[in-house]
Amino acid sequence: MSMSELGTPLLHFSLFFCLFWPMVFSALPSNQSKTMITLYKLLNSTELSWDITEDPCSWKGVTCSGGNSSVIAISLSGFYLSSSDFLPLLCQIDSLRSVDLSNNDLTSIPDGFIKRCGENGGLELLNLSRNRLQGEIPDHIMDYRNLTLIDLSVNKLSGSIPDRIGDLSKLEVLILSSNKFSGAIPQVISSIATLKRFAANQNNFEGSIPSGITTFLKNLDLSYNKLSGSIPSDMLLPSTMETVDLSYNRLEGSLPSKISQSMVRLRLGSNYLNGSIPSGAFGTHEKLMYLELENNRFSGLVPPDLGSCQNLLLLNLAGNNLSGALPGELGSLSHLQVLKLQMNKLIGGIPVEITQLQELLSLNISWNMLNGSIPPAISHLQNLVNLDLQGNHLSGVIPNSIEGMDSLLELQLGGNQLTGEIPRMPTTLQIALNLSTNILEGRIPDSLESLAALEVLDLSNNKLTGKIPPFLAETRSLIRLLLSNNQLSGIIPKFGPWVTFDVTGNKDLINARTPVTSPKSVEKGRSIAVALVIGFAAAALFAVGVVTWLAISVSRRYYRVNDEEPQSAEDLSQ
């Protein structure tokens, strides 16, 4: 076929392509295309980055069905929208299944939007989170019978949760966090069989927790409210439960003895829970990764069976009344990263088994009644970032092996009975080194100069002697230095204005501004001082004499001048 013969079909195809390209480009119904163009003009936001010459299905945040036959989702998240006038327009798109208006500055939800979209009945996901929205939950939202997700978190919504929430029989996720809701958690929540996640944390809800609320749930967060009463005995038992957060409430009573084997995270901290932590409650929980029971009133022993929770990453039992010895069984938690047992009444020594926790990042067993020495094997914790043993009765020397803890950023050993000299410390220390209120002796070691990034150094209330090393004044990272109540001597180095330091209680320290003198120079200084005193006295007497002479001279002159003034005619006539 010649080129001329080939050119004719190609020309016809090109003409056909140009004529029908708009139809291929967008298959949206004309009414939806018009609505999207009207929406573009109404929003008029440079943040949208929409190109009106392109197919609306290609616009940022717009999702269309297969073949671009209809708009099914619109996300206008993070576009700094403050006016809600455009919302009713969205309801004209009857195929819409998802609306995401999160992270904007919307303050109200127009009734036209709520009612009209409810009539469509197709909306499944509604995200209005992170806007300063006010008022109560619009009642018409309960007409969205196909809704599976409602997110109204981080707004200023108030009032109570309407009982009609139970009408949403397909609801799977309900998030009401960080608002100003009040009243009780409605019992009807427990009747929504499809509900898997319910988050109402950081509000003002009060009253007791409804029975059966976790029957169908997978995730529950009611933290930071004013809930009272006890935890229902079967609340943590449903086999579907994975995470429960009831922290920062006013709950009291004991911890349920039966806990779901599927539980991954259990947070009950900062309540008024009491009694013992049930032995055997966590014995076979292979999925449990986070257990947080801090700041309650639990008493009794730390359950040894916690050592069976092989996947535990965080164990926080701080701020209770737990007593007895620290169980060595905790050493088998091979994946544990954070262990917090501070502010209890634990006794005995630090079990050497604890040093087997190779994944541990933070160990805090401060403010207990632990005794004995710090095990040298503590250096086996090579990933440890924070070590806090302060406020116990630990004795003996600080093990030299501590130098090898190359990940350590903070070391708190204050308030114990540690003796000996200060050993070499890990050069990685940055946040703080606290060795205060012990019985440490010797000089402040030059090895501390290697802590070039250290911000806080507290060596106060010990028996340290010698001078304050000049390098401490040259450590640019140091912002707080406490050396009070030791036996230090010599001149106090000059510190930069950014350093807060305390050297009180060291009677032999000399301020850098005070001149330093030897005994001979003192005697010589005294002679010079006596001569100077005599000289100043003579000069003073001479000055007084001169002033007196001048005063008398002036006085005489004054009176003489007055006497020489011409008398009046009246005086002369007498």
Beta strands, then each sheet from edge to edge (+ up, - down):
strand 1: 62-64
strand 2: 71-75
strand 3: 98-100
strand 4: 125-127
strand 5: 134-135
strand 6: 149-151
strand 7: 156-159
strand 8: 173-175
strand 9: 180-183
strand 10: 197-199
strand 11: 204-207
strand 12: 219-221
strand 13: 226-230
strand 14: 243-245
strand 15: 250-253
strand 16: 265-267
strand 17: 272-276
strand 18: 290-292
strand 19: 297-300
strand 20: 314-316
strand 21: 321-325
strand 22: 338-340
strand 23: 345-348
strand 24: 362-364
strand 25: 369-372
strand 26: 386-388
strand 27: 393-397
strand 28: 410-412
strand 29: 417-419
strand 30: 432-434
strand 31: 441-443
strand 32: 456-458
strand 33: 463-466
strand 34: 480-482
strand 35: 487-491
strand 36: 500-502
strand 37: 508-510
sheet 1: 1+ 2- 3- 4- 6- 8- 10- 12- 14- 16- 18- 20- 22- 24- 26- 28- 30- 32- 34- 36-
sheet 2: 5+ 7+ 9+ 11+ 13+ 15+ 17+ 19+ 21+ 23+ 25+ 27+ 29+
sheet 3: 31+ 33+ 35+ 37+
end
